[in-house]
Amino acid sequence: MSRFLIVLGVVLIVLGLLWELLGRLGLGRLPGDIVIERDGLHVYIPLATSILLSVVLSLVLTAIFWWLNR
């Protein structure tokens, strides 16, 4: 459990450092993201971004678990 928390902490630190770069690459403004702008109302639903992050994190965590358990 301690190794998992250490790896998770490192991954979160790396993601935090790369957040600016990811924003410049268009993460958060993908074609499947829903944006509704009206008078006094701004709604943002990051559907495509959420799906992409979920797939990437699943692959990364699967690789990490495989590496720790071998």
PEMO-V450899 format. One record per pair of residues at least 24 apart in sequence whose C-alpha atoms are under 7 Angstrom apart, sorted by sequence separation. I is the first residue (numbers start at 1). J is the second residue. D is the distance in Angstrom with one decimal. If there is no record, write none. Layout:
BEGIN
[[I:J:D] [I:J:D]]
END
This chain:
BEGIN
none
END
